């Protein structure tokens, strides 16, 4: 296990995540098995946490699709490295839109 991967697992464990999905495919891909599994299992009240937004999505289009699915399921999204990235607040939703733009720039 790489140092970055280990650090991410430690952060999620410290945040008391009860289920941790580990994907080997790039977040730039849309056909990720673990992402599909997580999205299918979402329930109202769940909280999806990532260590960094680019661990889950790499474009503004992915961000809107993924976060919309999470919110439509009655769940919320939060990024650990950026406490403002939190769908439970209007300012957090705005911040996520800005971050997704940066993720899109980094993916090119």
C-alpha positions as CSV (number, residue, x, y, z in Angstrom):
1,X,0.0,0.0,0.0
2,X,1.4,3.4,-1.0
3,X,2.0,6.2,1.5
4,X,-0.7,8.3,0.0
5,X,-3.3,5.5,0.0
6,X,-2.4,4.7,3.6
7,X,-2.7,8.3,4.6
8,X,-6.1,8.6,3.0
9,X,-7.4,5.5,4.8
10,X,-6.1,6.9,8.1
11,X,-7.9,10.2,7.5
12,X,-11.2,8.4,6.7
13,X,-10.8,6.1,9.7
14,X,-10.1,9.1,12.0
15,X,-13.3,10.8,10.6
16,X,-15.1,7.7,11.9
17,X,-16.2,6.5,8.4
18,X,-18.0,3.2,9.0
19,X,-17.7,2.0,5.3
20,X,-14.7,2.8,3.1
21,X,-14.9,2.2,-0.6
22,X,-11.5,1.8,-2.3
23,X,-11.3,2.3,-6.0
24,X,-8.4,1.3,-8.2
25,X,-9.7,3.0,-11.3
26,X,-8.9,6.7,-12.0
27,X,-11.5,9.2,-10.8
28,X,-11.5,10.5,-14.4
29,X,-13.3,7.3,-15.5
30,X,-17.0,7.0,-15.3
31,X,-17.1,3.2,-15.1
32,X,-15.9,2.7,-11.6
33,X,-17.2,-0.4,-9.8
34,X,-16.8,0.8,-6.2
35,X,-18.4,4.2,-7.1
36,X,-21.4,2.4,-8.6
37,X,-21.6,0.2,-5.5
38,X,-21.5,3.2,-3.2
39,X,-24.1,5.2,-5.2
40,X,-26.5,2.2,-5.3
41,X,-26.3,1.7,-1.6
42,X,-26.8,5.4,-0.6
43,X,-29.6,6.0,1.9
44,X,-31.2,9.1,3.4
45,X,-28.9,10.4,6.2
46,X,-25.7,8.9,4.8
47,X,-22.6,11.1,4.6
48,X,-20.2,10.6,1.7
49,X,-16.7,11.8,2.7
50,X,-13.6,12.0,0.6
51,X,-10.1,13.1,1.6
52,X,-9.8,15.4,-1.5
53,X,-12.4,16.2,-4.1
54,X,-10.2,14.8,-6.9
55,X,-10.4,11.4,-5.3
56,X,-14.0,11.2,-6.4
57,X,-14.3,13.4,-9.5
58,X,-12.2,15.2,-12.1
59,X,-14.6,17.4,-14.0
60,X,-17.4,19.8,-13.3
61,X,-19.8,17.4,-15.1
62,X,-18.8,14.5,-12.9
63,X,-19.2,16.7,-9.8
64,X,-22.7,17.8,-10.6
65,X,-23.8,14.3,-11.6
66,X,-22.2,12.6,-8.5
67,X,-23.2,15.2,-5.9
68,X,-26.7,15.5,-7.4
69,X,-27.1,11.7,-7.0
70,X,-25.9,11.8,-3.5
71,X,-28.2,14.7,-2.5
72,X,-31.2,13.1,-4.4
73,X,-30.7,10.0,-2.3
74,X,-31.1,12.2,0.8
75,X,-27.4,11.9,1.7
76,X,-24.7,14.6,2.0
77,X,-21.2,15.1,0.7
78,X,-18.2,16.4,2.6
79,X,-14.5,16.8,1.7
80,X,-12.1,16.4,4.6
81,X,-9.3,18.6,3.4
82,X,-11.8,21.5,2.7
83,X,-14.4,21.8,5.5
84,X,-16.3,24.3,3.4
85,X,-17.0,21.6,0.8
86,X,-20.2,20.4,2.5
87,X,-23.6,20.0,0.9
88,X,-25.5,20.6,4.1
89,X,-24.9,24.4,3.7
90,X,-25.6,26.8,0.8
91,X,-22.1,28.2,1.1
92,X,-20.7,24.6,1.0
93,X,-22.7,23.9,-2.2
94,X,-21.3,27.1,-3.8
95,X,-17.7,26.1,-2.7
96,X,-18.1,22.7,-4.3
97,X,-19.0,24.3,-7.6
98,X,-15.8,26.3,-7.5
99,X,-13.7,23.3,-6.5
100,X,-15.1,21.2,-9.3
101,X,-13.9,23.9,-11.8
102,X,-10.4,23.6,-10.4
103,X,-10.6,19.8,-10.6
104,X,-11.6,20.1,-14.2
105,X,-8.6,22.3,-15.0
106,X,-6.2,19.8,-13.3
107,X,-7.6,16.9,-15.3
108,X,-6.5,18.5,-18.6
